[in-house]
Amino acid sequence: MTEHDIIITKIFRSNENFINQRSVRIAEAIAFKSGTIGNPMKTVISVLPNGKEAYFLKPGKETLRATPNIHDMFPNVGSNNQSETDDYTFEIMWEYLIKISIINQITFKKVLVLLYRLCFLLDHQEVETGKLRYSPSKGLSDYIDKIDFSLKDGFKDKFKTEEIGLWEYLHFIDLLGWNEDLKYHIVEGKPDFKKHDKKVGRVNTILSVINVPSIINGFLRTNYYNKIDVKLLLSTFVEPREPKNFWDISNEQLVKYARPYLISA
């Protein structure tokens, strides 16, 4: 066994326990205290290893829509009430991963697997009754620390920038997926997975995060990496397409993207 074995993951098949876990999180979020758009209530979800917080502000901006998403919240990661993800869009999330693919292809695949595991709550633990949190094992946490450390140097070397840390990114994506479940899987104030396809919400959202950079990565060639304008590449790829199709990815394609760290069941 090598240290890399800890990240090797089999394709996940959705089951009743996974749906129950999502239901538990929906029920918890419904009960979070809410303020106003101008003065939202903060609920801290997790404290990261570096002391930063992953938290929701409630209510979120979608509560102001003509057809409001009344349960919407605003996911954030930061410290001292300063959010590092305040302006995060899908383009920013995708750009982060594309830059990782340019830094190192092996690291890129590992991060895809971490996101895949995050999507299906494989590293979540019930910290107390009714509270499920992203909490990788000690071994996997140490592994993430190593990836995070190497990426900091990689971003500086390739792009002359300091990007958000990997822990922050993973926690933000977790909150994003959680919030998306609230949009689709609540009926009469309670969790409900009968009205919409079970993949709608968390699963489709995080698969979209994985899929777009993986497709773009397939177009890239190592010899040209230093000449690539990542933002231009993203705008060229994304704008002509329907966002609803970005999550449309098969298990076979996922394995192809992330092999040898993601394997068929």
N, C-alpha and C positions, 0 to 999 in steps of 0.2 A: 504493500500500500504506500502511495506517495501522498504528500500534502495536498496535491491537486484533487485527489479523490473526493475530498470533502465537498467539492462544488458539483460533482457529477450528479445529474438529476434525470430521472425518468419522466417521460411525458405523463402529465397528470390527466386523469379521467374524472370529470366532475361527478360528485356524489352527494348524498344527502347531508353529510357532515359539512361539506364546503358551503352548501346553501344555508345550513343552520348557523354557521359561523358568520356569514354575511348578515343574516337576520338579526343575530345578537348585536352586531355593530350598528345596524340601522336603528334598532330599538334604543341603544345607548345614545346615539346622536340625536334622536327625536327629543330625548329628555334633557339635552344640553340647554342651559339657560341662554336666552336670546335678549339682545338689546335693540338698538336701532341702527340703521345704516350709518348714521353719524357717530354713534357711540355703541359699537357692537360689543358683545360679551366674549371674552377670551376663555377658551378651554384648552389647557395644556394636555396633549395626548402622550407625548414621550419626551424625555430628556436624553439627548444624544450623548455618546461617549465623550464628546468635547464640551459638553455643558450647554450646547444650544438646545432650543426647544422646537418641537413640532407641535403646532397648535392650530385650532380652528377659531375664526372669528364668526360670530353668528349675530344677525343674519348675513347672508351673502347677497351679491348684486342681482342675482336672478330673481330675487323676491320682488324686484321692481318692474319686472317685465309685464307687458300687457296681459299675458297669460303666465302668472307668476309660478315659479318653483318655490313654494312656500317653505320648503325645508332646506333650501340652499344655504351653504356655509362657505367661508373663504379659507382655504387651506394655506398655511404659512410655515416657514422654517426660518428661525433667526434667533437673535438674543437681544436683551435689553429693549424688548418691544419694537425692535427694528427688523422688519421682514427682509430676508434675502431673496424671496421668491414672489415679491409683490407684483411684479410685472410679467410673471412667467406665462408664456404662451406655448402651444404645442411646437411652434417653430423653434423656440428656445430650448425646449426639452429635446427635440430631435437634433438640433445643432450640437448640443453637449455630447450626445452619443456619436455623432459623425466625427467630431473631433477626437474622441477616444479611438475610433476605428483608424484614424490617420496616425495617431500616436503609436498604437500597437494592436495588431489584429487579434492576437491571443487574448489580450486584456479585454478588448471589445466583446469577444464571445463570452467571456466570463461575466461581464456586466450584463449582457443579455440574459444569461441564466439567472443571475441574481434578480433581475426584473421579472423573469418568468416565475421564479419561486415566490416573489412578492405578490404577483398577480393572484396566485392560487393559495395564498396564506400558508405556505409550507413552513415558514419560519416565524409564524405568529404563535404566541403563547397566551393563555388565559392568566393574567396577572392577578385577577380577583374575579369573583362571580360577575358575569356580564361585561367584562372588560378584556378584550382581545387586543394584544399589542404586538407590533413588529419587534421581535426579540430573538435574533439568530443565536444559535448555540455559541459557546465560548470559542470553539474551534473555528466556526464560520466567521464570527466577529473578528477574530485575529486575522483571518484571511482577507476580509474586507479592509481591515486596517492597512494591510500590506499593499493591496491594490490602490487604495486611496493615497497612500504615501507616494507610490510611483507615479500616479496620475498628476499629482501636483507638479512634479518636475517635468512631466511630459507636456502639460499645458504651457508651462513657462518656456520650454525649449522650442516647441513647434509653433506656438501661437503668441508668445510673449504676453500672456494673460494669466490672471488668477481666476479660476472658475470655482463655482460652488463645489464643496466637498462631496465625495461619493455618498457618505452617510446622509448628508442633507438632501441630496438628490433622491435617494431611495425612500427616505421618510416622506418627502413631498409627494412622490408618486403614490405612495400608500394612501395618503390623505386624499389625494385627487380621486383615486379609484373608489375610496369609501364614500366620498361626497357624490360621485356619479351614481352609486347605488340608491342614494336617497332620492334622486331625480325620477327613477323608474319603478322602484320596488316598494312603494308605500301605497296602501289602499285604506281609506278611512282611518288614517293615523296609525296603521300597523304595518309591519313588514309583510310583503306579499310577493311571491315569485311566480304567480300564475298568470298575471295580466300580460307580462312581457317575457320574451325569450330570456332564459337565465344568463346568457352571455352578455346581454345588454347591461350597461353600467360599468362595473369594475373591470370585468374581463375584456370587453371590447376596447375600453379606454386604454388599458395597459398594453394590450396587444398592438394598438395603434402606435404607442410609444416605441415598441420594439420593431414594428414592421417597416416603417418609413426609413429609418436610418439603415436598416438591413438591406433594403432594396437599393438605396443609394450607394451603399458600400459595394454592392455587386458591380456598379458601374465604374468604380474608382480603380486606378492602377497606381501601384506604389511609386513609380518613377515620377508621377505628376502630383503627388500629395502636397508638396510645398507650394505649388502654384495654384491650388484650389481656393476659390472664394466660396466658403461654406454657405454663407447667407444667400449668395446668388444661386448656388446649386439648389438649395432648398426652395427658393421662390420659383425657380424654373420647373422643379418637379411637382411642387404642391399645388400651385395656383390653378392649373388646368384640370385638376382632378376633384372628385367629390370626396370631402372628408369622411363621409359615412363608409367609404370603401377601404379606408386605411387599416381597419381591424381585420379585414377579410384575409386570413392567413391559415393555412392548414398545418396540422401537426408535422407532416412531412417537411414542409418548408421551414418550420421552426427548427427542426432537427438539423436541416441543411445549414441554416444560418449559424447555429451555435455548436455544431459538432467540434470536438468530441465530448463536450461538457454537458450537452443535452442529448439524451439517447431515447430510442423508441422503447415503449413499455414492453 
